[in-house]
Amino acid sequence: MKKSILTKREKEVFELLILNKSTNEIATELGISEKTVRNHISNTMQKLGVKGRAGAVVELLKLGELFL
């Protein structure tokens, strides 16, 4: 099993993001602040070298990190 490039929390954030959850809804569901949600998204985009959430989702799907 290959090691994920995402932390467990980053993966949780993006799994909720592809379910069309807002930053606020993700924060509430995970019990973290909206700023922390945005930080997880930003960190993931940096790791992937993409701009924007949509670009990150596309890359994560291609890499097999997320499944629809």
DSSP file (Angstrom, degrees, kcal/mol; ACC not computed):
  #  RESIDUE AA STRUCTURE BP1 BP2  ACC     N-H-->O    O-->H-N    N-H-->O    O-->H-N    TCO  KAPPA ALPHA  PHI   PSI    X-CA   Y-CA   Z-CA
    1    1 A M              0   0    0      0, 0.0     2,-0.1     0, 0.0     0, 0.0   0.000 360.0 360.0 360.0 125.1    0.0    0.0    0.0
    2    2 A K        -     0   0    0      1,-0.1     2,-0.3     0, 0.0     0, 0.0  -0.410 360.0-105.1 -76.7 151.5    1.5    3.3   -1.1
    3    3 A K        -     0   0    0     -2,-0.1     2,-0.1     1,-0.1    -1,-0.1  -0.543  35.5-118.7 -76.0 135.4    1.9    6.1    1.4
    4    4 A S        -     0   0    0     -2,-0.3    -1,-0.1     1,-0.1     4,-0.1  -0.429   5.2-144.3 -71.0 144.7   -0.6    8.9    1.0
    5    5 A I  S    S+     0   0    0     -2,-0.1     2,-0.3     2,-0.1    -1,-0.1   0.632  82.8  74.9 -81.5 -13.3    0.8   12.4    0.3
    6    6 A L  S    S-     0   0    0      1,-0.1    -2,-0.1     2,-0.0     2,-0.1  -0.684  83.7-121.3 -97.8 150.3   -2.0   13.8    2.4
    7    7 A T     >  -     0   0    0     -2,-0.3     4,-2.3     1,-0.1     5,-0.2  -0.422  37.1-103.7 -75.0 165.7   -2.3   13.8    6.2
    8    8 A K  H  > S+     0   0    0      1,-0.2     4,-2.1     2,-0.2     5,-0.1   0.912 123.4  48.0 -57.0 -43.5   -5.4   12.1    7.6
    9    9 A R  H  > S+     0   0    0      2,-0.2     4,-2.5     1,-0.2    -1,-0.2   0.893 108.5  52.7 -68.6 -40.7   -7.0   15.5    8.3
   10   10 A E  H  > S+     0   0    0      1,-0.2     4,-2.4     2,-0.2    -1,-0.2   0.911 110.1  49.8 -60.5 -40.8   -6.2   16.9    4.8
   11   11 A K  H  X S+     0   0    0     -4,-2.3     4,-2.5     2,-0.2    -2,-0.2   0.920 109.3  50.9 -64.1 -43.4   -7.9   13.8    3.3
   12   12 A E  H  X S+     0   0    0     -4,-2.1     4,-1.8     1,-0.2    -2,-0.2   0.915 109.8  51.0 -58.9 -43.3  -10.9   14.3    5.5
   13   13 A V  H  X S+     0   0    0     -4,-2.5     4,-2.1     1,-0.2    -2,-0.2   0.937 113.0  44.2 -61.1 -47.4  -11.2   17.9    4.5
   14   14 A F  H  X S+     0   0    0     -4,-2.4     4,-2.2     1,-0.2    -1,-0.2   0.826 108.0  57.7 -71.3 -30.5  -11.1   17.1    0.8
   15   15 A E  H  < S+     0   0    0     -4,-2.5     4,-0.3     1,-0.2    -1,-0.2   0.894 112.3  42.1 -63.6 -37.5  -13.5   14.2    1.1
   16   16 A L  H ><>S+     0   0    0     -4,-1.8     5,-1.8    -5,-0.2     3,-0.7   0.845 109.8  58.6 -75.4 -34.0  -16.0   16.7    2.5
   17   17 A L  H ><5S+     0   0    0     -4,-2.1     3,-1.7     1,-0.2    -2,-0.2   0.900 102.9  51.9 -62.0 -41.3  -15.1   19.3   -0.1
   18   18 A I  T 3<5S+     0   0    0     -4,-2.2    -1,-0.2     1,-0.3    -2,-0.2   0.633 100.4  63.2 -74.5  -9.9  -16.0   16.9   -2.9
   19   19 A L  T < 5S-     0   0    0     -3,-0.7    -1,-0.3    -4,-0.3    -2,-0.2   0.251 123.2-109.0 -90.3  12.0  -19.4   16.4   -1.2
   20   20 A N  T < 5 +     0   0    0     -3,-1.7     2,-0.2     1,-0.2    -3,-0.2   0.773  64.3 158.6  68.6  29.2  -19.9   20.1   -1.9
   21   21 A K      < -     0   0    0     -5,-1.8    -1,-0.2     1,-0.1     2,-0.1  -0.599  38.2-122.9 -81.7 144.9  -19.6   21.1    1.8
   22   22 A S     >  -     0   0    0     -2,-0.2     4,-2.7     1,-0.1     5,-0.2  -0.345  26.4-104.7 -79.6 167.1  -18.6   24.7    2.6
   23   23 A T  H  > S+     0   0    0      1,-0.2     4,-2.5     2,-0.2     5,-0.2   0.912 124.5  50.3 -56.6 -43.3  -15.6   25.7    4.7
   24   24 A N  H  > S+     0   0    0      2,-0.2     4,-2.4     1,-0.2    -1,-0.2   0.916 110.5  48.1 -62.8 -44.7  -17.9   26.4    7.6
   25   25 A E  H  > S+     0   0    0      2,-0.2     4,-2.6     1,-0.2    -2,-0.2   0.888 112.3  49.1 -64.6 -39.3  -19.7   23.0    7.3
   26   26 A I  H  X S+     0   0    0     -4,-2.7     4,-2.4     2,-0.2     6,-0.2   0.933 111.0  50.2 -64.7 -45.5  -16.4   21.2    7.1
   27   27 A A  H  X>S+     0   0    0     -4,-2.5     5,-2.1    -5,-0.2     4,-1.2   0.925 113.2  46.0 -58.0 -46.5  -15.1   23.1   10.2
   28   28 A T  H  <5S+     0   0    0     -4,-2.4     3,-0.4     1,-0.2    -1,-0.2   0.930 113.1  48.9 -63.0 -46.9  -18.2   22.2   12.1
   29   29 A E  H  <5S+     0   0    0     -4,-2.6    -1,-0.2     1,-0.2    -2,-0.2   0.865 118.8  38.5 -63.3 -37.3  -18.2   18.6   11.1
   30   30 A L  H  <5S-     0   0    0     -4,-2.4    -1,-0.2    -5,-0.2    -2,-0.2   0.533 107.7-121.8 -93.3  -6.5  -14.6   18.1   12.0
   31   31 A G  T  <5S+     0   0    0     -4,-1.2     2,-0.3    -3,-0.4    -3,-0.2   0.854  73.4 114.4  70.4  34.6  -14.6   20.3   15.1
   32   32 A I  S   <S-     0   0    0     -5,-2.1    -1,-0.3    -6,-0.2    -2,-0.1  -0.802  70.5 -89.4-128.0 171.0  -11.9   22.6   13.9
   33   33 A S     >  -     0   0    0     -2,-0.3     4,-1.8     1,-0.1     5,-0.1  -0.391  30.8-117.7 -80.1 160.2  -11.9   26.3   12.9
   34   34 A E  H  > S+     0   0    0      1,-0.2     4,-2.6     2,-0.2     5,-0.2   0.872 117.0  57.5 -61.9 -36.6  -12.6   27.6    9.4
   35   35 A K  H  > S+     0   0    0      1,-0.2     4,-2.3     2,-0.2    -1,-0.2   0.896 105.0  50.3 -61.3 -40.3   -9.0   29.0    9.3
   36   36 A T  H  > S+     0   0    0      2,-0.2     4,-2.4     1,-0.2    -1,-0.2   0.892 109.0  51.7 -65.8 -39.3   -7.7   25.5   10.0
   37   37 A V  H  X S+     0   0    0     -4,-1.8     4,-2.2     1,-0.2    -2,-0.2   0.945 110.8  47.9 -60.1 -47.8   -9.8   24.1    7.2
   38   38 A R  H  X S+     0   0    0     -4,-2.6     4,-2.8     1,-0.2    -2,-0.2   0.877 110.0  53.2 -61.9 -37.2   -8.4   26.8    4.8
   39   39 A N  H  X S+     0   0    0     -4,-2.3     4,-3.0     2,-0.2    -1,-0.2   0.914 108.2  49.6 -63.5 -42.9   -4.9   25.9    6.0
   40   40 A H  H  X S+     0   0    0     -4,-2.4     4,-2.1     2,-0.2    -2,-0.2   0.913 113.2  46.8 -61.9 -42.1   -5.4   22.3    5.2
   41   41 A I  H  X S+     0   0    0     -4,-2.2     4,-2.4     2,-0.2    -2,-0.2   0.936 113.9  47.8 -64.6 -46.4   -6.7   23.2    1.7
   42   42 A S  H  X S+     0   0    0     -4,-2.8     4,-2.2     1,-0.2    -2,-0.2   0.910 110.9  50.7 -61.5 -44.8   -3.8   25.6    1.2
   43   43 A N  H  X S+     0   0    0     -4,-3.0     4,-2.4     1,-0.2    -1,-0.2   0.904 111.1  49.3 -60.2 -41.8   -1.2   23.1    2.3
   44   44 A T  H  X S+     0   0    0     -4,-2.1     4,-2.1    -5,-0.2    -2,-0.2   0.915 109.3  50.8 -65.3 -43.2   -2.6   20.4    0.0
   45   45 A M  H  X>S+     0   0    0     -4,-2.4     5,-2.1     1,-0.2     4,-1.3   0.890 111.1  49.8 -62.1 -38.4   -2.6   22.8   -3.0
   46   46 A Q  H  <5S+     0   0    0     -4,-2.2     3,-0.3     2,-0.2    -2,-0.2   0.926 108.8  51.3 -64.5 -45.4    1.1   23.6   -2.2
   47   47 A K  H  <5S+     0   0    0     -4,-2.4    -1,-0.2     1,-0.2    -2,-0.2   0.883 116.4  41.4 -57.3 -39.7    2.0   20.0   -2.0
   48   48 A L  H  <5S-     0   0    0     -4,-2.1    -1,-0.2    -5,-0.1    -2,-0.2   0.635 105.8-127.4 -86.1 -15.5    0.4   19.3   -5.4
   49   49 A G  T  <5 +     0   0    0     -4,-1.3     2,-0.3    -3,-0.3    -3,-0.2   0.867  64.3 130.1  69.9  36.8    1.7   22.5   -7.0
   50   50 A V      < -     0   0    0     -5,-2.1     2,-0.5    -6,-0.1    -1,-0.3  -0.818  55.6-130.4-120.6 160.9   -1.8   23.6   -8.1
   51   51 A K  S    S+     0   0    0     -2,-0.3     4,-0.4    -3,-0.1     3,-0.0  -0.947  71.1  12.8-109.7 127.4   -3.9   26.7   -7.9
   52   52 A G  S  > S-     0   0    0     -2,-0.5     4,-1.7     2,-0.1     5,-0.1   0.173  82.1 -91.6  92.4 151.4   -7.4   26.5   -6.6
   53   53 A R  H  > S+     0   0    0      1,-0.2     4,-2.6     2,-0.2     5,-0.2   0.885 121.9  56.0 -64.4 -41.1   -9.4   23.8   -4.8
   54   54 A A  H  > S+     0   0    0      1,-0.2     4,-2.5     2,-0.2    -1,-0.2   0.913 106.8  50.2 -61.5 -42.5  -10.8   22.4   -8.1
   55   55 A G  H  > S+     0   0    0     -4,-0.4     4,-2.3     1,-0.2    -1,-0.2   0.887 110.4  50.4 -61.2 -39.3   -7.3   21.8   -9.4
   56   56 A A  H  X S+     0   0    0     -4,-1.7     4,-2.7     2,-0.2    -2,-0.2   0.918 109.7  49.9 -65.2 -43.7   -6.4   20.1   -6.1
   57   57 A V  H  X S+     0   0    0     -4,-2.6     4,-2.4     2,-0.2    -2,-0.2   0.930 110.5  50.2 -61.1 -45.8   -9.4   17.8   -6.3
   58   58 A V  H  X S+     0   0    0     -4,-2.5     4,-2.4     1,-0.2    -1,-0.2   0.936 113.2  46.0 -58.4 -47.5   -8.6   16.9  -10.0
   59   59 A E  H  X S+     0   0    0     -4,-2.3     4,-2.5     1,-0.2    -1,-0.2   0.910 111.5  51.3 -62.3 -43.3   -5.0   16.0   -9.0
   60   60 A L  H  <>S+     0   0    0     -4,-2.7     5,-2.6     1,-0.2     6,-1.3   0.872 110.6  49.1 -64.5 -36.1   -6.0   14.0   -6.0
   61   61 A L  H ><5S+     0   0    0     -4,-2.4     3,-0.9     4,-0.2    -1,-0.2   0.927 111.4  49.5 -66.6 -44.2   -8.5   12.0   -8.1
   62   62 A K  H 3<5S+     0   0    0     -4,-2.4    -2,-0.2     1,-0.2    -1,-0.2   0.888 111.5  49.1 -60.3 -39.9   -5.8   11.3  -10.7
   63   63 A L  T 3<5S-     0   0    0     -4,-2.5    -1,-0.2    -5,-0.2    -2,-0.2   0.553 114.3-117.3 -78.0  -7.8   -3.4   10.2   -8.0
   64   64 A G  T < 5S+     0   0    0     -3,-0.9    -3,-0.2    -4,-0.5    -2,-0.1   0.713  81.6 122.1  77.7  19.9   -6.0    7.9   -6.4
   65   65 A E  S   <S+     0   0    0     -5,-2.6     2,-0.3    -6,-0.2    -4,-0.2   0.762  75.2  33.4 -82.8 -27.6   -6.0    9.9   -3.2
   66   66 A L        -     0   0    0     -6,-1.3     2,-0.4    -9,-0.1    -2,-0.2  -0.925  68.6-158.7-126.9 152.5   -9.7   10.6   -3.4
   67   67 A F              0   0    0     -2,-0.3    -6,-0.0    -3,-0.1    -7,-0.0  -0.996 360.0 360.0-131.8 137.3  -12.6    8.5   -4.8
   68   68 A L              0   0    0     -2,-0.4    -1,-0.1    -7,-0.1    -7,-0.0   0.456 360.0 360.0 -83.9 360.0  -15.9    9.8   -6.0
